[in-house]
């Protein structure tokens, strides 16, 4: 499993994924810091990457049908959540191998106390 980290995620997301045993690419490191969501989605599809983002727009299954992606993970925390809080939720989620195995062709919305997984 390889992840594409959206620019709205803390930089420490890459370390959290690496510690959990997953490769990742940060959009800020591949010239996509200001890319539109559609461009990020195309890059993820073209490179078989699972998107990890705080952008709730990616949870729109009409615009981003899960079956077209290696997975979409939306971290659903309040806008004012600290980087530490975001990373804590990311660590907890990626530590669940049972969830990670199910990611292809799924959209997952992760909050502090709940994980919602849906297919197309």
N, CA, C and O atoms as a GROMACS GRO file, in nm:
protein
  480
    1UNK      N    1   0.085  -0.118   0.000
    1UNK     CA    2   0.000   0.000   0.000
    1UNK      C    3   0.089   0.123   0.000
    1UNK      O    4   0.180   0.138   0.082
    2UNK      N    5   0.060   0.213  -0.095
    2UNK     CA    6   0.133   0.339  -0.106
    2UNK      C    7   0.032   0.453  -0.098
    2UNK      O    8  -0.076   0.446  -0.158
    3UNK      N    9   0.066   0.556  -0.024
    3UNK     CA   10  -0.024   0.668  -0.001
    3UNK      C   11   0.022   0.793  -0.072
    3UNK      O   12   0.142   0.815  -0.093
    4UNK      N   13  -0.075   0.876  -0.111
    4UNK     CA   14  -0.050   1.010  -0.162
    4UNK      C   15  -0.102   1.106  -0.056
    4UNK      O   16  -0.222   1.112  -0.030
    5UNK      N   17  -0.013   1.180   0.006
    5UNK     CA   18  -0.048   1.271   0.115
    5UNK      C   19  -0.085   1.407   0.058
    5UNK      O   20  -0.006   1.471  -0.011
    6UNK      N   21  -0.206   1.451   0.088
    6UNK     CA   22  -0.254   1.580   0.041
    6UNK      C   23  -0.184   1.693   0.119
    6UNK      O   24  -0.135   1.671   0.230
    7UNK      N   25  -0.180   1.812   0.060
    7UNK     CA   26  -0.111   1.926   0.120
    7UNK      C   27  -0.176   1.974   0.249
    7UNK      O   28  -0.114   2.049   0.325
    8UNK      N   29  -0.300   1.934   0.275
    8UNK     CA   30  -0.367   1.977   0.397
    8UNK      C   31  -0.337   1.886   0.516
    8UNK      O   32  -0.391   1.906   0.625
    9UNK      N   33  -0.253   1.787   0.496
    9UNK     CA   34  -0.211   1.696   0.603
    9UNK      C   35  -0.078   1.746   0.661
    9UNK      O   36   0.002   1.805   0.589
   10UNK      N   37  -0.056   1.722   0.790
   10UNK     CA   38   0.072   1.761   0.848
   10UNK      C   39   0.188   1.686   0.782
   10UNK      O   40   0.172   1.573   0.737
   11UNK      N   41   0.302   1.750   0.776
   11UNK     CA   42   0.421   1.686   0.718
   11UNK      C   43   0.455   1.556   0.791
   11UNK      O   44   0.508   1.463   0.730
   12UNK      N   45   0.426   1.549   0.919
   12UNK     CA   46   0.456   1.429   0.998
   12UNK      C   47   0.375   1.307   0.955
   12UNK      O   48   0.400   1.196   1.002
   13UNK      N   49   0.278   1.326   0.867
   13UNK     CA   50   0.199   1.213   0.817
   13UNK      C   51   0.290   1.111   0.750
   13UNK      O   52   0.272   0.990   0.766
   14UNK      N   53   0.387   1.160   0.677
   14UNK     CA   54   0.479   1.069   0.606
   14UNK      C   55   0.554   0.979   0.706
   14UNK      O   56   0.568   0.859   0.682
   15UNK      N   57   0.600   1.037   0.814
   15UNK     CA   58   0.670   0.959   0.916
   15UNK      C   59   0.577   0.856   0.980
   15UNK      O   60   0.616   0.742   1.002
   16UNK      N   61   0.455   0.898   1.011
   16UNK     CA   62   0.358   0.806   1.072
   16UNK      C   63   0.330   0.688   0.980
   16UNK      O   64   0.320   0.574   1.027
   17UNK      N   65   0.319   0.714   0.851
   17UNK     CA   66   0.296   0.605   0.756
   17UNK      C   67   0.418   0.516   0.744
   17UNK      O   68   0.405   0.393   0.738
   18UNK      N   69   0.536   0.575   0.741
   18UNK     CA   70   0.660   0.498   0.731
   18UNK      C   71   0.679   0.407   0.852
   18UNK      O   72   0.715   0.290   0.837
   19UNK      N   73   0.654   0.459   0.969
   19UNK     CA   74   0.666   0.379   1.092
   19UNK      C   75   0.570   0.260   1.089
   19UNK      O   76   0.601   0.153   1.140
   20UNK      N   77   0.453   0.281   1.029
   20UNK     CA   78   0.354   0.173   1.018
   20UNK      C   79   0.387   0.076   0.904
   20UNK      O   80   0.319  -0.025   0.886
   21UNK      N   81   0.492   0.109   0.826
   21UNK     CA   82   0.535   0.018   0.720
   21UNK      C   83   0.483   0.050   0.581
   21UNK      O   84   0.485  -0.035   0.493
   22UNK      N   85   0.436   0.174   0.562
   22UNK     CA   86   0.378   0.211   0.433
   22UNK      C   87   0.460   0.320   0.364
   22UNK      O   88   0.510   0.412   0.428
   23UNK      N   89   0.471   0.306   0.233
   23UNK     CA   90   0.538   0.408   0.153
   23UNK      C   91   0.439   0.522   0.129
   23UNK      O   92   0.317   0.503   0.134
   24UNK      N   93   0.495   0.640   0.102
   24UNK     CA   94   0.407   0.752   0.073
   24UNK      C   95   0.478   0.855  -0.013
   24UNK      O   96   0.601   0.862  -0.018
   25UNK      N   97   0.397   0.935  -0.079
   25UNK     CA   98   0.443   1.048  -0.159
   25UNK      C   99   0.363   1.167  -0.111
   25UNK      O  100   0.240   1.159  -0.100
   26UNK      N  101   0.430   1.277  -0.082
   26UNK     CA  102   0.363   1.399  -0.039
   26UNK      C  103   0.348   1.489  -0.161
   26UNK      O  104   0.444   1.511  -0.234
   27UNK      N  105   0.228   1.540  -0.184
   27UNK     CA  106   0.205   1.624  -0.303
   27UNK      C  107   0.299   1.744  -0.305
   27UNK      O  108   0.334   1.794  -0.412
   28UNK      N  109   0.341   1.791  -0.187
   28UNK     CA  110   0.431   1.907  -0.179
   28UNK      C  111   0.570   1.875  -0.230
   28UNK      O  112   0.647   1.964  -0.265
   29UNK      N  113   0.603   1.745  -0.233
   29UNK     CA  114   0.737   1.704  -0.278
   29UNK      C  115   0.742   1.668  -0.425
   29UNK      O  116   0.849   1.639  -0.478
   30UNK      N  117   0.627   1.669  -0.492
   30UNK     CA  118   0.623   1.633  -0.634
   30UNK      C  119   0.562   1.746  -0.718
   30UNK      O  120   0.503   1.723  -0.824
   31UNK      N  121   0.576   1.869  -0.668
   31UNK     CA  122   0.530   1.985  -0.744
   31UNK      C  123   0.380   2.002  -0.751
   31UNK      O  124   0.330   2.067  -0.843
   32UNK      N  125   0.306   1.945  -0.654
   32UNK     CA  126   0.160   1.953  -0.658
   32UNK      C  127   0.103   2.025  -0.536
   32UNK      O  128  -0.013   2.003  -0.500
   33UNK      N  129   0.182   2.109  -0.473
   33UNK     CA  130   0.139   2.180  -0.350
   33UNK      C  131   0.006   2.252  -0.370
   33UNK      O  132  -0.080   2.249  -0.283
   34UNK      N  133  -0.011   2.316  -0.484
   34UNK     CA  134  -0.132   2.394  -0.510
   34UNK      C  135  -0.225   2.327  -0.611
   34UNK      O  136  -0.312   2.392  -0.668
   35UNK      N  137  -0.205   2.199  -0.633
   35UNK     CA  138  -0.287   2.126  -0.732
   35UNK      C  139  -0.433   2.121  -0.688
   35UNK      O  140  -0.464   2.114  -0.569
   36UNK      N  141  -0.520   2.124  -0.786
   36UNK     CA  142  -0.663   2.108  -0.761
   36UNK      C  143  -0.690   1.961  -0.723
   36UNK      O  144  -0.612   1.871  -0.754
   37UNK      N  145  -0.801   1.940  -0.657
   37UNK     CA  146  -0.838   1.805  -0.615
   37UNK      C  147  -0.841   1.708  -0.733
   37UNK      O  148  -0.798   1.594  -0.721
   38UNK      N  149  -0.892   1.754  -0.846
   38UNK     CA  150  -0.901   1.667  -0.963
   38UNK      C  151  -0.763   1.622  -1.010
   38UNK      O  152  -0.745   1.509  -1.053
   39UNK      N  153  -0.664   1.712  -1.001
   39UNK     CA  154  -0.527   1.678  -1.040
   39UNK      C  155  -0.467   1.577  -0.943
   39UNK      O  156  -0.398   1.483  -0.983
   40UNK      N  157  -0.494   1.596  -0.815
   40UNK     CA  158  -0.445   1.503  -0.714
   40UNK      C  159  -0.508   1.366  -0.736
   40UNK      O  160  -0.440   1.263  -0.728
   41UNK      N  161  -0.637   1.365  -0.764
   41UNK     CA  162  -0.707   1.239  -0.789
   41UNK      C  163  -0.648   1.167  -0.910
   41UNK      O  164  -0.626   1.046  -0.906
   42UNK      N  165  -0.622   1.239  -1.017
   42UNK     CA  166  -0.564   1.178  -1.137
   42UNK      C  167  -0.425   1.122  -1.108
   42UNK      O  168  -0.391   1.014  -1.154
   43UNK      N  169  -0.346   1.196  -1.033
   43UNK     CA  170  -0.212   1.148  -0.998
   43UNK      C  171  -0.221   1.020  -0.915
   43UNK      O  172  -0.146   0.925  -0.938
   44UNK      N  173  -0.313   1.018  -0.820
   44UNK     CA  174  -0.332   0.898  -0.737
   44UNK      C  175  -0.373   0.779  -0.822
   44UNK      O  176  -0.318   0.670  -0.807
   45UNK      N  177  -0.469   0.800  -0.912
   45UNK     CA  178  -0.515   0.690  -0.999
   45UNK      C  179  -0.402   0.641  -1.088
   45UNK      O  180  -0.380   0.520  -1.100
   46UNK      N  181  -0.331   0.733  -1.150
   46UNK     CA  182  -0.226   0.698  -1.245
   46UNK      C  183  -0.108   0.627  -1.183
   46UNK      O  184  -0.031   0.560  -1.252
   47UNK      N  185  -0.092   0.643  -1.052
   47UNK     CA  186   0.023   0.584  -0.983
   47UNK      C  187  -0.018   0.482  -0.877
   47UNK      O  188   0.065   0.441  -0.795
   48UNK      N  189  -0.143   0.441  -0.878
   48UNK     CA  190  -0.196   0.343  -0.782
   48UNK      C  191  -0.164   0.382  -0.638
   48UNK      O  192  -0.112   0.302  -0.560
   49UNK      N  193  -0.196   0.506  -0.604
   49UNK     CA  194  -0.173   0.558  -0.470
   49UNK      C  195  -0.306   0.576  -0.397
   49UNK      O  196  -0.406   0.614  -0.458
   50UNK      N  197  -0.307   0.550  -0.269
   50UNK     CA  198  -0.423   0.575  -0.184
   50UNK      C  199  -0.414   0.718  -0.133
   50UNK      O  200  -0.314   0.755  -0.072
   51UNK      N  201  -0.516   0.797  -0.156
   51UNK     CA  202  -0.518   0.936  -0.112
   51UNK      C  203  -0.545   0.942   0.037
   51UNK      O  204  -0.634   0.873   0.087
   52UNK      N  205  -0.468   1.024   0.109
   52UNK     CA  206  -0.497   1.054   0.249
   52UNK      C  207  -0.504   1.206   0.260
   52UNK      O  208  -0.409   1.276   0.226
   53UNK      N  209  -0.617   1.255   0.310
   53UNK     CA  210  -0.648   1.397   0.306
   53UNK      C  211  -0.738   1.438   0.421
   53UNK      O  212  -0.798   1.353   0.488
   54UNK      N  213  -0.748   1.569   0.443
   54UNK     CA  214  -0.848   1.623   0.535
   54UNK      C  215  -0.961   1.688   0.456
   54UNK      O  216  -1.055   1.741   0.515
   55UNK      N  217  -0.952   1.685   0.326
   55UNK     CA  218  -1.049   1.748   0.237
   55UNK      C  219  -1.173   1.659   0.226
   55UNK      O  220  -1.169   1.554   0.162
   56UNK      N  221  -1.281   1.700   0.287
   56UNK     CA  222  -1.404   1.620   0.288
   56UNK      C  223  -1.464   1.603   0.148
   56UNK      O  224  -1.546   1.514   0.127
   57UNK      N  225  -1.424   1.687   0.055
   57UNK     CA  226  -1.472   1.674  -0.082
   57UNK      C  227  -1.438   1.541  -0.144
   57UNK      O  228  -1.510   1.491  -0.230
   58UNK      N  229  -1.327   1.481  -0.101
   58UNK     CA  230  -1.287   1.351  -0.154
   58UNK      C  231  -1.382   1.239  -0.108
   58UNK      O  232  -1.377   1.129  -0.162
   59UNK      N  233  -1.466   1.266  -0.010
   59UNK     CA  234  -1.563   1.166   0.035
   59UNK      C  235  -1.686   1.162  -0.055
   59UNK      O  236  -1.773   1.078  -0.036
   60UNK      N  237  -1.693   1.252  -0.152
   60UNK     CA  238  -1.806   1.257  -0.245
   60UNK      C  239  -1.789   1.144  -0.348
   60UNK      O  240  -1.710   1.156  -0.441
   61UNK      N  241  -1.863   1.038  -0.328
   61UNK     CA  242  -1.846   0.919  -0.414
   61UNK      C  243  -1.897   0.940  -0.556
   61UNK      O  244  -1.863   0.862  -0.646
   62UNK      N  245  -1.976   1.041  -0.579
   62UNK     CA  246  -2.018   1.071  -0.716
   62UNK      C  247  -1.903   1.135  -0.794
   62UNK      O  248  -1.882   1.105  -0.911
   63UNK      N  249  -1.831   1.222  -0.727
   63UNK     CA  250  -1.719   1.290  -0.792
   63UNK      C  251  -1.594   1.203  -0.793
   63UNK      O  252  -1.517   1.206  -0.889
   64UNK      N  253  -1.574   1.125  -0.687
   64UNK     CA  254  -1.457   1.038  -0.674
   64UNK      C  255  -1.504   0.896  -0.642
   64UNK      O  256  -1.497   0.852  -0.528
   65UNK      N  257  -1.552   0.824  -0.745
   65UNK     CA  258  -1.605   0.688  -0.722
   65UNK      C  259  -1.495   0.597  -0.664
   65UNK      O  260  -1.390   0.580  -0.726
   66UNK      N  261  -1.519   0.539  -0.549
   66UNK     CA  262  -1.416   0.457  -0.484
   66UNK      C  263  -1.358   0.347  -0.571
   66UNK      O  264  -1.239   0.317  -0.562
   67UNK      N  265  -1.441   0.288  -0.656
   67UNK     CA  266  -1.392   0.177  -0.739
   67UNK      C  267  -1.281   0.219  -0.834
   67UNK      O  268  -1.211   0.133  -0.887
   68UNK      N  269  -1.263   0.349  -0.857
   68UNK     CA  270  -1.160   0.398  -0.947
   68UNK      C  271  -1.026   0.423  -0.878
   68UNK      O  272  -0.928   0.461  -0.943
   69UNK      N  273  -1.021   0.404  -0.746
   69UNK     CA  274  -0.901   0.440  -0.669
   69UNK      C  275  -0.846   0.323  -0.589
   69UNK      O  276  -0.917   0.226  -0.560
   70UNK      N  277  -0.720   0.334  -0.554
   70UNK     CA  278  -0.659   0.236  -0.464
   70UNK      C  279  -0.706   0.258  -0.321
   70UNK      O  280  -0.671   0.182  -0.231
   71UNK      N  281  -0.784   0.360  -0.303
   71UNK     CA  282  -0.841   0.393  -0.173
   71UNK      C  283  -0.837   0.543  -0.152
   71UNK      O  284  -0.750   0.613  -0.203
   72UNK      N  285  -0.933   0.591  -0.074
   72UNK     CA  286  -0.938   0.732  -0.035
   72UNK      C  287  -0.963   0.734   0.115
   72UNK      O  288  -1.061   0.677   0.163
   73UNK      N  289  -0.874   0.799   0.189
   73UNK     CA  290  -0.888   0.811   0.333
   73UNK      C  291  -0.906   0.959   0.366
   73UNK      O  292  -0.819   1.041   0.337
   74UNK      N  293  -1.021   0.991   0.426
   74UNK     CA  294  -1.050   1.128   0.465
   74UNK      C  295  -1.044   1.135   0.618
   74UNK      O  296  -1.121   1.070   0.688
   75UNK      N  297  -0.950   1.215   0.668
   75UNK     CA  298  -0.938   1.235   0.812
   75UNK      C  299  -1.035   1.347   0.848
   75UNK      O  300  -1.014   1.462   0.810
   76UNK      N  301  -1.139   1.312   0.921
   76UNK     CA  302  -1.248   1.404   0.950
   76UNK      C  303  -1.236   1.457   1.094
   76UNK      O  304  -1.290   1.401   1.188
   77UNK      N  305  -1.162   1.566   1.105
   77UNK     CA  306  -1.146   1.633   1.234
   77UNK      C  307  -1.180   1.780   1.215
   77UNK      O  308  -1.176   1.830   1.103
   78UNK      N  309  -1.215   1.849   1.323
   78UNK     CA  310  -1.245   1.992   1.310
   78UNK      C  311  -1.126   2.068   1.248
   78UNK      O  312  -1.011   2.028   1.265
   79UNK      N  313  -1.157   2.174   1.178
   79UNK     CA  314  -1.055   2.255   1.112
   79UNK      C  315  -0.944   2.297   1.208
   79UNK      O  316  -0.827   2.302   1.171
   80UNK      N  317  -0.982   2.327   1.331
   80UNK     CA  318  -0.885   2.377   1.429
   80UNK      C  319  -0.804   2.265   1.498
   80UNK      O  320  -0.725   2.294   1.588
   81UNK      N  321  -0.823   2.142   1.459
   81UNK     CA  322  -0.747   2.030   1.518
   81UNK      C  323  -0.597   2.055   1.497
   81UNK      O  324  -0.555   2.103   1.392
   82UNK      N  325  -0.520   2.021   1.596
   82UNK     CA  326  -0.375   2.041   1.586
   82UNK      C  327  -0.312   1.929   1.502
   82UNK      O  328  -0.373   1.824   1.481
   83UNK      N  329  -0.192   1.954   1.456
   83UNK     CA  330  -0.118   1.852   1.381
   83UNK      C  331  -0.103   1.727   1.466
   83UNK      O  332  -0.114   1.616   1.415
   84UNK      N  333  -0.078   1.743   1.593
   84UNK     CA  334  -0.063   1.629   1.684
   84UNK      C  335  -0.191   1.544   1.688
   84UNK      O  336  -0.184   1.422   1.687
   85UNK      N  337  -0.307   1.610   1.692
   85UNK     CA  338  -0.434   1.536   1.693
   85UNK      C  339  -0.454   1.462   1.561
   85UNK      O  340  -0.499   1.347   1.561
   86UNK      N  341  -0.422   1.526   1.451
   86UNK     CA  342  -0.437   1.463   1.320
   86UNK      C  343  -0.347   1.340   1.311
   86UNK      O  344  -0.392   1.233   1.270
   87UNK      N  345  -0.222   1.356   1.350
   87UNK     CA  346  -0.127   1.244   1.343
   87UNK      C  347  -0.170   1.131   1.435
   87UNK      O  348  -0.151   1.014   1.401
   88UNK      N  349  -0.225   1.163   1.549
   88UNK     CA  350  -0.273   1.059   1.640
   88UNK      C  351  -0.381   0.974   1.573
   88UNK      O  352  -0.378   0.851   1.584
   89UNK      N  353  -0.475   1.037   1.503
   89UNK     CA  354  -0.581   0.964   1.434
   89UNK      C  355  -0.522   0.883   1.318
   89UNK      O  356  -0.563   0.769   1.296
   90UNK      N  357  -0.427   0.941   1.246
   90UNK     CA  358  -0.362   0.868   1.136
   90UNK      C  359  -0.292   0.744   1.190
   90UNK      O  360  -0.308   0.636   1.135
   91UNK      N  361  -0.215   0.759   1.295
   91UNK     CA  362  -0.141   0.645   1.353
   91UNK      C  363  -0.237   0.534   1.396
   91UNK      O  364  -0.213   0.416   1.368
   92UNK      N  365  -0.343   0.572   1.461
   92UNK     CA  366  -0.439   0.471   1.506
   92UNK      C  367  -0.501   0.398   1.386
   92UNK      O  368  -0.515   0.275   1.389
   93UNK      N  369  -0.536   0.472   1.283
   93UNK     CA  370  -0.596   0.409   1.166
   93UNK      C  371  -0.499   0.318   1.094
   93UNK      O  372  -0.532   0.202   1.067
   94UNK      N  373  -0.379   0.366   1.062
   94UNK     CA  374  -0.285   0.282   0.986
   94UNK      C  375  -0.231   0.166   1.069
   94UNK      O  376  -0.171   0.074   1.014
   95UNK      N  377  -0.252   0.170   1.198
   95UNK     CA  378  -0.214   0.058   1.282
   95UNK      C  379  -0.312  -0.058   1.275
   95UNK      O  380  -0.288  -0.164   1.331
   96UNK      N  381  -0.422  -0.038   1.207
   96UNK     CA  382  -0.526  -0.142   1.194
   96UNK      C  383  -0.513  -0.210   1.058
   96UNK      O  384  -0.573  -0.166   0.960
   97UNK      N  385  -0.436  -0.315   1.054
   97UNK     CA  386  -0.413  -0.388   0.930
   97UNK      C  387  -0.544  -0.436   0.867
   97UNK      O  388  -0.554  -0.442   0.744
   98UNK      N  389  -0.643  -0.470   0.949
   98UNK     CA  390  -0.771  -0.516   0.896
   98UNK      C  391  -0.838  -0.407   0.811
   98UNK      O  392  -0.902  -0.438   0.710
   99UNK      N  393  -0.823  -0.283   0.850
   99UNK     CA  394  -0.879  -0.172   0.773
   99UNK      C  395  -0.797  -0.145   0.647
   99UNK      O  396  -0.853  -0.124   0.539
  100UNK      N  397  -0.667  -0.146   0.661
  100UNK     CA  398  -0.579  -0.116   0.548
  100UNK      C  399  -0.600  -0.217   0.436
  100UNK      O  400  -0.599  -0.181   0.318
  101UNK      N  401  -0.618  -0.344   0.471
  101UNK     CA  402  -0.640  -0.449   0.370
  101UNK      C  403  -0.765  -0.422   0.285
  101UNK      O  404  -0.772  -0.462   0.169
  102UNK      N  405  -0.861  -0.354   0.343
  102UNK     CA  406  -0.989  -0.330   0.275
  102UNK      C  407  -0.992  -0.200   0.194
  102UNK      O  408  -1.093  -0.172   0.129
  103UNK      N  409  -0.885  -0.121   0.197
  103UNK     CA  410  -0.886   0.011   0.133
  103UNK      C  411  -0.908   0.014  -0.018
  103UNK      O  412  -0.981   0.101  -0.064
  104UNK      N  413  -0.849  -0.076  -0.096
  104UNK     CA  414  -0.870  -0.064  -0.241
  104UNK      C  415  -1.019  -0.060  -0.277
  104UNK      O  416  -1.099  -0.141  -0.230
  105UNK      N  417  -1.054   0.039  -0.362
  105UNK     CA  418  -1.191   0.059  -0.408
  105UNK      C  419  -1.287   0.100  -0.297
  105UNK      O  420  -1.407   0.075  -0.305
  106UNK      N  421  -1.233   0.163  -0.193
  106UNK     CA  422  -1.316   0.209  -0.081
  106UNK      C  423  -1.282   0.354  -0.048
  106UNK      O  424  -1.171   0.401  -0.072
  107UNK      N  425  -1.381   0.424   0.006
  107UNK     CA  426  -1.360   0.555   0.067
  107UNK      C  427  -1.381   0.535   0.216
  107UNK      O  428  -1.481   0.476   0.258
  108UNK      N  429  -1.286   0.583   0.294
  108UNK     CA  430  -1.292   0.567   0.439
  108UNK      C  431  -1.287   0.705   0.502
  108UNK      O  432  -1.198   0.785   0.473
  109UNK      N  433  -1.384   0.732   0.589
  109UNK     CA  434  -1.385   0.857   0.664
  109UNK      C  435  -1.350   0.822   0.808
  109UNK      O  436  -1.420   0.746   0.874
  110UNK      N  437  -1.240   0.881   0.855
  110UNK     CA  438  -1.185   0.847   0.986
  110UNK      C  439  -1.196   0.967   1.078
  110UNK      O  440  -1.148   1.076   1.046
  111UNK      N  441  -1.259   0.947   1.193
  111UNK     CA  442  -1.263   1.051   1.296
  111UNK      C  443  -1.204   0.991   1.424
  111UNK      O  444  -1.161   0.876   1.424
  112UNK      N  445  -1.203   1.067   1.531
  112UNK     CA  446  -1.142   1.019   1.655
  112UNK      C  447  -1.204   0.890   1.708
  112UNK      O  448  -1.135   0.803   1.759
  113UNK      N  449  -1.336   0.880   1.695
  113UNK     CA  450  -1.404   0.768   1.756
  113UNK      C  451  -1.481   0.678   1.658
  113UNK      O  452  -1.559   0.593   1.699
  114UNK      N  453  -1.458   0.699   1.528
  114UNK     CA  454  -1.538   0.624   1.431
  114UNK      C  455  -1.466   0.613   1.296
  114UNK      O  456  -1.395   0.704   1.254
  115UNK      N  457  -1.488   0.500   1.232
  115UNK     CA  458  -1.439   0.479   1.096
  115UNK      C  459  -1.556   0.433   1.011
  115UNK      O  460  -1.622   0.333   1.041
  116UNK      N  461  -1.582   0.507   0.902
  116UNK     CA  462  -1.688   0.470   0.809
  116UNK      C  463  -1.624   0.429   0.678
  116UNK      O  464  -1.546   0.506   0.621
  117UNK      N  465  -1.654   0.310   0.631
  117UNK     CA  466  -1.598   0.260   0.507
  117UNK      C  467  -1.711   0.235   0.408
  117UNK      O  468  -1.811   0.171   0.441
  118UNK      N  469  -1.693   0.288   0.287
  118UNK     CA  470  -1.795   0.264   0.185
  118UNK      C  471  -1.733   0.232   0.050
  118UNK      O  472  -1.623   0.278   0.018
  119UNK      N  473  -1.805   0.154  -0.026
  119UNK     CA  474  -1.766   0.120  -0.164
  119UNK      C  475  -1.858   0.196  -0.258
  119UNK      O  476  -1.948   0.268  -0.216
  120UNK      N  477  -1.831   0.177  -0.386
  120UNK     CA  478  -1.917   0.242  -0.487
  120UNK      C  479  -2.057   0.188  -0.481
  120UNK      O  480  -2.143   0.230  -0.558
   0.00000   0.00000   0.00000
